[in-house]
Amino acid sequence: MNKIRAICVYCGSSPGNDAAYVEAGKQLGFALAAAGVRLVYGGGTTGVMGAVAHGTLGAGGEVAAIIPSFLINRETTKAALSTFSDVTITETMHERKHKMFERSDAFVALPGGIGTVEEIVEIMTWCQLGQHRKPIVFANINGFWDPMLGMLDHLRRAGFIHSGHLMQPIVVDRVEEIIPAIVAAAQEVDPFDNEIPSIIAKM
């Protein structure tokens, strides 16, 4: 377990229209705290984002909130952020995403919107380019990610995913499977492969 100290969770700042999405966020927060793994996330305190953060914090876990200044008062408030001891406020979305990458040993996509899709796709892109080997998990709650997984299969069949052996996201259907799947995947990776590469550091 020592390889996995912090997990980045991408998810929606809205609750979505299925109560299972917010519940999954809360349960993942509990699981992170129980495993002694820090949550790294985008700093929102509403929707699925709020559920995973409050779940982690409420169970005695550690939370690292990273948010651009322009999203304060849209996805959270300064008062809400004060409940976290580890808060980073960035100037841009790019700076936020890079800091989330730096501080995480694995990535999980819970249900979310366009921002969540963009973030997990970027992480998969860096992985396909050989720039990291950190585990990537789709938490396919009630089949939420089925269309995305179908698109990935389509891209493979059409010949547009190269180095496919490098980009193999893990798909799980239940929250309780997330951390065990990440731990198992991390045991297969050389720890030096997860050093931050110069190409990402310069982006």
N, C-alpha and C positions, 0 to 999 in steps of 0.2 A: 504493500500500500504506500510505501515511502516515495514512490515515483509520482503519485498523484496527490499533490498538496492543495491544488486549487482547480476548480472547474468553472469554465465560462458557460453561462446559460443565456441563450438568445430566446426571446419570447415577446409576446405582444403586451403593449401597455393598456390594451383593452381586454375585457374579459371574454370576448367572443360570445357565441350564442349557445354554447354547450357548457353546462356547469362543470363538466369533467375537466375542462381545460384549466380553470382556476384551481380545482382540487388537485390536479396533477402538479401544478406549481407548488402548492402548499406541501404536498407529500414529498416532492423532490427536496424542498428546503429541509424538511425533517430528516430525510435520508442523508443529506450533506452534513448536517450537524452531527448526526449519530456516527458518521464515518470520520469525523474530524477533518473534513475537507472544506476549505474556504470557498464561498460563492463569489464569483466575479461576474458582475452583470451591469446593465446599462443605467442603473440608478433610478428608474421609475418606481413609483410607489402605488401605482394603480394597476388594475387588470391582472394578467398572469404574472407580470414582472413584480408587482407588489406582493402577490401571493407567495412566490418563491423566496423573496427577500424576507418577508415577515415570518414565513415558515422556518427559514434558517435561523433568523435572529431569535424567534420565540422559543426555539429548541436549544438555544445556547450556542449556536454556531457563529462563525465569523463571516462577515459580508464586506466585500469591497465594491463600492458603488462608483461607477465612472460615467460621468454625464457631461455633455456640452452645456455651456452656460445658457445657450438660447432655448434649451429644452426645460430649464427650470421654470416653473409656473405653467408648463404644458403637461409634463409627465410626472411632476412632483412639485414640492415646495421646499423652500429652505428649511422650514420648520420640520418637515418630514425627513429631510436628509440628515437633520441633526441627531436622529435616532441611531445613525451609523457612526462608528468611530473611524472608519476608513473610507473617506470620500475624496474623489479626484474630480475636479471640474476642469474640463478642457475647453479650448477655443473652437475646435472643429470636430466634425464627425470622424474624419480620418484619424486625428490624434486619439480620439476615444477608442476607435477600433484597434489601433496599434497597441495602445496601453492594455486593452483587454487581452490581446494576443500575448503580449509580453508576460503578463501575470498569470497565465492559465496553462495547465498541463493537459487539458482536454476540453472539448466543446460539445454542448448539447443544444439541440433545437427543439424547444417545446412549441406548441401552437402559437402562431403570431401572424403578422401581416407582411407587407412589402419589405419593411425594414428587416424583419427576421429572415426573410428569404434572401435578401441581399447579403446579410452578414454571413449566413451559413454557406452561401454559394462562394463568397470570396475566400472563406477558409478552405473550402474544397478546392478552389482554384490554386491557392498556394500549395496545397498538398499535392495536387496533380503535377505541379511544376517542380516538385521535389524540395520545396522550401521548408517543410516541417513534416514530422511523422506523429503528431499528436492525435489521439483518438477523436473521432467525430461521430456523434450519435444523433439519429433522428428518433425522438420520442413520439412514436406514431399513435397518439392517443385517439381512440375511436376512429382510426383510419385517416386522421387529419392529413398526414403527409403522403397518402397514396397517389394523388396527382403528381406531386414532385418526384416521387420514386418512379412513377411511370414515365415522366419526362427524362429522367436519367437513363432509364432502360432504352428509351427511344434514341437518345444521343449516342449510346453505346452501339446500338444496332446500325445506326446511320454512319458510324465510323468517325465520330467527332470527339470521343473521349480517348485520348492517348495516355499512355502510361497508366492504364487502368489499375495495374497492380498497386500503384501508389495511392490511388484515391478509391478507397473502399469503405464508405461510411457504414456504421453499424446501425441496424434498425431494430428497435425494441418496441413492444406494444404496451408494456407495463412499466410504471415508474420504478418499481423495485428491481427491475432488471438493469437499470441504467448504470449504477456505480459498479456492480460486479462485471458488467460487460467492458467498461472502461479499464478497470484494473486488469482484467485478462488481456486486453489488447495492449496495454502499456508494458506488460511483462515480455511481450514479443519484440519490443523496440529497443534499439541501442539508445541509451540516454543521451549520447552526444548528438544523435540525429535531431534532437529537439532544441538545440541551441538556435537562437534567433539568427537567421541568415542575413548577410549584408544586403541582399536585394530587397528584402522586406524592410529592413531598418532604413533604407534610403528612399522608400516610397512615400 
